[in-house]
Each structure stands twice: as C-alpha cells, then as structure tokens.
Amino acid sequence: MADERDDLARIESGPLAALSQLTLSVQVRIGSATLTIGELLRLRAGAVVTLDRGLDEPVELLVGDRMVARGELVAIDDEMGVRITHIVGAPEGEQ
C-alpha cells in the first residue's frame, strides 16, 4: 500500500499533476450480440438479447475504445459496481 501512495503522491505533485484532475468517462462492457436489422426491429419490451459472455466471465472497463481493466460485477446496496481484478498492462503481481 505504501508503494501505491508513493506513486499517487508523485503523480499529484509532479508534471502529471494537471492531468490527475481530468475527468474521463468509463464504460463497462458486459458483452455483445450480433443481430440482423430484422431482429432489431422486432425487439419489444420484455425481449431478451443473449450476450456472448457467461455470467461468471469478467467484464471490461473501457476508456473510449481502449480496455483498461477487467473485473467482476458486484452489488453495492441498490447499485451495481465492478471489482477490479486485472489492470491491462500492469506487471504481474501488481494487478
């Protein structure tokens, strides 16, 4: 934990300090499906679209079109969250 705090302190006080205040939109991709236009037009309230992932497979966190992490869905009171399990590009052991 001390290493993480040191890294954060360096970012917040170094040349990247201005960037640490930028706001980014993060999206969570839980899966995808391919539909024909006809199938899409036939969708109604209550329809179910089957995604290409199982319930136990990780979700992806995206910034723009770039995946930055993987995680698992968790319930937080009445809301949904993501527990990070893997940071893309992080050295092994720093996940």
C-alpha atoms as an extended CHARMM CRD file, in Angstrom:
* protein
*
        95  EXT
         1         1  MET       CA              0.0000000000        0.0000000000        0.0000000000  PROA      1               0.0000000000
         2         2  ALA       CA              2.8460000000        2.4000000000        0.7480000000  PROA      2               0.0000000000
         3         3  ASP       CA              4.1310000000        1.9870000000       -2.8190000000  PROA      3               0.0000000000
         4         4  GLU       CA              0.7060000000        2.9030000000       -4.2130000000  PROA      4               0.0000000000
         5         5  ARG       CA              0.5540000000        6.0150000000       -2.0150000000  PROA      5               0.0000000000
         6         6  ASP       CA              4.0830000000        6.9860000000       -3.1110000000  PROA      6               0.0000000000
         7         7  ASP       CA              3.1030000000        6.5570000000       -6.7680000000  PROA      7               0.0000000000
         8         8  LEU       CA             -0.0300000000        8.6550000000       -6.2740000000  PROA      8               0.0000000000
         9         9  ALA       CA              1.9190000000       11.3760000000       -4.4350000000  PROA      9               0.0000000000
        10        10  ARG       CA              4.4340000000       11.5430000000       -7.3100000000  PROA      10              0.0000000000
        11        11  ILE       CA              1.6510000000       11.9210000000       -9.8630000000  PROA      11              0.0000000000
        12        12  GLU       CA             -0.2090000000       14.5660000000       -7.8410000000  PROA      12              0.0000000000
        13        13  SER       CA              2.9220000000       16.6730000000       -7.2660000000  PROA      13              0.0000000000
        14        14  GLY       CA              4.8830000000       16.0330000000      -10.4760000000  PROA      14              0.0000000000
        15        15  PRO       CA              4.4780000000       17.1100000000      -14.0790000000  PROA      15              0.0000000000
        16        16  LEU       CA              1.3230000000       14.9870000000      -14.4150000000  PROA      16              0.0000000000
        17        17  ALA       CA             -0.4610000000       16.8580000000      -11.6030000000  PROA      17              0.0000000000
        18        18  ALA       CA             -2.7070000000       18.7770000000      -14.0100000000  PROA      18              0.0000000000
        19        19  LEU       CA             -3.7480000000       15.5420000000      -15.7020000000  PROA      19              0.0000000000
        20        20  SER       CA             -4.7850000000       13.9260000000      -12.4160000000  PROA      20              0.0000000000
        21        21  GLN       CA             -7.8020000000       16.2810000000      -12.2990000000  PROA      21              0.0000000000
        22        22  LEU       CA             -9.1400000000       15.3680000000      -15.7550000000  PROA      22              0.0000000000
        23        23  THR       CA            -12.4780000000       13.6100000000      -15.8170000000  PROA      23              0.0000000000
        24        24  LEU       CA            -12.8370000000       10.5650000000      -18.0620000000  PROA      24              0.0000000000
        25        25  SER       CA            -15.9300000000        8.6080000000      -18.9480000000  PROA      25              0.0000000000
        26        26  VAL       CA            -15.5280000000        4.9330000000      -18.0410000000  PROA      26              0.0000000000
        27        27  GLN       CA            -17.7950000000        2.3420000000      -19.6120000000  PROA      27              0.0000000000
        28        28  VAL       CA            -18.3270000000       -1.2570000000      -18.5410000000  PROA      28              0.0000000000
        29        29  ARG       CA            -18.8450000000       -3.8050000000      -21.3040000000  PROA      29              0.0000000000
        30        30  ILE       CA            -20.6550000000       -6.8950000000      -20.0980000000  PROA      30              0.0000000000
        31        31  GLY       CA            -20.9830000000       -8.4980000000      -23.5120000000  PROA      31              0.0000000000
        32        32  SER       CA            -22.2380000000       -8.0320000000      -27.0210000000  PROA      32              0.0000000000
        33        33  ALA       CA            -24.6070000000       -9.5830000000      -29.5080000000  PROA      33              0.0000000000
        34        34  THR       CA            -24.9670000000       -9.5660000000      -33.2830000000  PROA      34              0.0000000000
        35        35  LEU       CA            -28.4780000000       -9.0220000000      -34.6290000000  PROA      35              0.0000000000
        36        36  THR       CA            -29.8820000000       -8.6130000000      -38.0840000000  PROA      36              0.0000000000
        37        37  ILE       CA            -31.8150000000       -5.4300000000      -38.7740000000  PROA      37              0.0000000000
        38        38  GLY       CA            -34.9780000000       -7.5180000000      -38.8470000000  PROA      38              0.0000000000
        39        39  GLU       CA            -34.2460000000       -8.9600000000      -35.3850000000  PROA      39              0.0000000000
        40        40  LEU       CA            -33.5040000000       -5.4800000000      -34.0880000000  PROA      40              0.0000000000
        41        41  LEU       CA            -36.8010000000       -4.1270000000      -35.4780000000  PROA      41              0.0000000000
        42        42  ARG       CA            -38.7350000000       -6.9880000000      -33.8300000000  PROA      42              0.0000000000
        43        43  LEU       CA            -37.4050000000       -6.2100000000      -30.3290000000  PROA      43              0.0000000000
        44        44  ARG       CA            -40.0680000000       -5.1910000000      -27.8440000000  PROA      44              0.0000000000
        45        45  ALA       CA            -40.2010000000       -4.5070000000      -24.1130000000  PROA      45              0.0000000000
        46        46  GLY       CA            -39.5180000000       -7.7780000000      -22.3240000000  PROA      46              0.0000000000
        47        47  ALA       CA            -37.4170000000       -9.2450000000      -25.1520000000  PROA      47              0.0000000000
        48        48  VAL       CA            -34.1690000000      -10.9350000000      -24.1200000000  PROA      48              0.0000000000
        49        49  VAL       CA            -30.9600000000      -10.4780000000      -26.1220000000  PROA      49              0.0000000000
        50        50  THR       CA            -28.3930000000      -13.2060000000      -25.4540000000  PROA      50              0.0000000000
        51        51  LEU       CA            -24.8790000000      -11.8520000000      -24.9780000000  PROA      51              0.0000000000
        52        52  ASP       CA            -21.6340000000      -13.5550000000      -25.9440000000  PROA      52              0.0000000000
        53        53  ARG       CA            -20.4360000000      -13.9480000000      -22.3300000000  PROA      53              0.0000000000
        54        54  GLY       CA            -21.4160000000      -16.0890000000      -19.4030000000  PROA      54              0.0000000000
        55        55  LEU       CA            -22.4790000000      -14.7210000000      -16.0320000000  PROA      55              0.0000000000
        56        56  ASP       CA            -19.1900000000      -15.7910000000      -14.4570000000  PROA      56              0.0000000000
        57        57  GLU       CA            -16.9340000000      -14.1990000000      -17.1030000000  PROA      57              0.0000000000
        58        58  PRO       CA            -15.1380000000      -10.9030000000      -16.4240000000  PROA      58              0.0000000000
        59        59  VAL       CA            -16.4930000000       -7.5680000000      -17.6230000000  PROA      59              0.0000000000
        60        60  GLU       CA            -14.2790000000       -4.9990000000      -19.3270000000  PROA      60              0.0000000000
        61        61  LEU       CA            -13.6940000000       -1.3910000000      -18.2560000000  PROA      61              0.0000000000
        62        62  LEU       CA            -13.1950000000        0.9180000000      -21.2230000000  PROA      62              0.0000000000
        63        63  VAL       CA            -11.9870000000        4.4750000000      -21.5960000000  PROA      63              0.0000000000
        64        64  GLY       CA            -13.0210000000        5.4410000000      -25.0930000000  PROA      64              0.0000000000
        65        65  ASP       CA            -12.4440000000        2.3090000000      -27.1650000000  PROA      65              0.0000000000
        66        66  ARG       CA             -9.4780000000        1.1270000000      -25.0780000000  PROA      66              0.0000000000
        67        67  MET       CA             -9.8460000000       -1.5750000000      -22.4450000000  PROA      67              0.0000000000
        68        68  VAL       CA             -8.0240000000       -0.5030000000      -19.2790000000  PROA      68              0.0000000000
        69        69  ALA       CA             -9.1060000000       -3.1980000000      -16.8220000000  PROA      69              0.0000000000
        70        70  ARG       CA            -11.1900000000       -6.3170000000      -16.2390000000  PROA      70              0.0000000000
        71        71  GLY       CA            -13.3630000000       -7.0530000000      -13.2650000000  PROA      71              0.0000000000
        72        72  GLU       CA            -16.4320000000       -8.7140000000      -11.8570000000  PROA      72              0.0000000000
        73        73  LEU       CA            -19.8650000000       -7.2500000000      -11.2360000000  PROA      73              0.0000000000
        74        74  VAL       CA            -20.7770000000       -6.6800000000       -7.5910000000  PROA      74              0.0000000000
        75        75  ALA       CA            -23.8490000000       -5.3530000000       -5.8190000000  PROA      75              0.0000000000
        76        76  ILE       CA            -23.3640000000       -2.2440000000       -3.6560000000  PROA      76              0.0000000000
        77        77  ASP       CA            -26.5950000000       -1.5410000000       -1.7980000000  PROA      77              0.0000000000
        78        78  ASP       CA            -29.1000000000       -0.8600000000       -4.6180000000  PROA      78              0.0000000000
        79        79  GLU       CA            -26.4290000000       -0.1400000000       -7.2280000000  PROA      79              0.0000000000
        80        80  MET       CA            -24.0800000000       -2.1360000000       -9.3750000000  PROA      80              0.0000000000
        81        81  GLY       CA            -20.2950000000       -1.8670000000       -9.2440000000  PROA      81              0.0000000000
        82        82  VAL       CA            -17.1900000000       -3.5090000000      -10.6650000000  PROA      82              0.0000000000
        83        83  ARG       CA            -14.4500000000       -5.1050000000       -8.5620000000  PROA      83              0.0000000000
        84        84  ILE       CA            -11.1880000000       -4.6910000000      -10.4980000000  PROA      84              0.0000000000
        85        85  THR       CA             -9.3790000000       -7.9960000000      -10.9640000000  PROA      85              0.0000000000
        86        86  HSD       CA             -6.8490000000       -7.0980000000      -13.6630000000  PROA      86              0.0000000000
        87        87  ILE       CA             -5.2830000000       -3.8320000000      -14.8650000000  PROA      87              0.0000000000
        88        88  VAL       CA             -4.3190000000       -4.0050000000      -18.5230000000  PROA      88              0.0000000000
        89        89  GLY       CA             -0.5800000000       -3.5040000000      -18.9820000000  PROA      89              0.0000000000
        90        90  ALA       CA              0.2430000000       -3.7910000000      -15.2480000000  PROA      90              0.0000000000
        91        91  PRO       CA              3.1820000000       -6.0480000000      -14.4280000000  PROA      91              0.0000000000
        92        92  GLU       CA              2.2530000000       -9.4440000000      -12.9570000000  PROA      92              0.0000000000
        93        93  GLY       CA              1.6870000000       -9.1550000000       -9.2250000000  PROA      93              0.0000000000
        94        94  GLU       CA              0.5070000000       -5.5340000000       -9.4440000000  PROA      94              0.0000000000
        95        95  GLN       CA             -2.9980000000       -6.4290000000      -10.5440000000  PROA      95              0.0000000000
